[in-house]
């Protein structure tokens, strides 16, 4: 009996310790999620003047700045090299696909205008940049997003495909969703924010 009582006491201590560790683990997960959200927001703030251009194959002798100026001209947006803080082409993630071009503008207003004009010009392609008609590739412009926001955007669009969400857009550095007309906007900061769309 004495041995059993000692074992029970040890088991009770271990149970209490496990409960304490479980609570501590939950609290750490909440803190980690909060820190990840803050880091993502800080990274997104660093991209506030940045645009991602996709769909343009790399040509021999290409200058990235020249390509961006051609895009501006094709969209009817007057751009000069002084409007660009930085522009570079990244390596393609998929073989055979053109690498994206990342452009950071000097001012946010300069970033917004090409993106706005691209939305208005739905059939925008490389032929608008003076390329041969037979080499027409669709050109996409979007506000640059952090990997975390890209993932949230992808998850939201998966729900949109199965009619759980009607509207998905990116604004103010956040992925925003609306279930349908008349519903409130849900601003996402983490994947669990999308759990409301069931």
Secondary structure, 3 states (H helix, E strand, C coil): CHHHHHHHHHHHHHHHHHHHHHHHHHHHHHHHHHHHHHHHHHHHHHCCCEEEEECCCCCCCCCHHHHHHHHHHHHCCCCCHHHEEEEEECCCCCCCCCCCEEEEECCHHHHHHHHHHHHHCCCCEHHHHCCCHHHCCECEEEECCCHHHHHHHHHHHHHHHCCCCCEEEEECCEEEEECCCCCCEEEECCHHHHHHCC
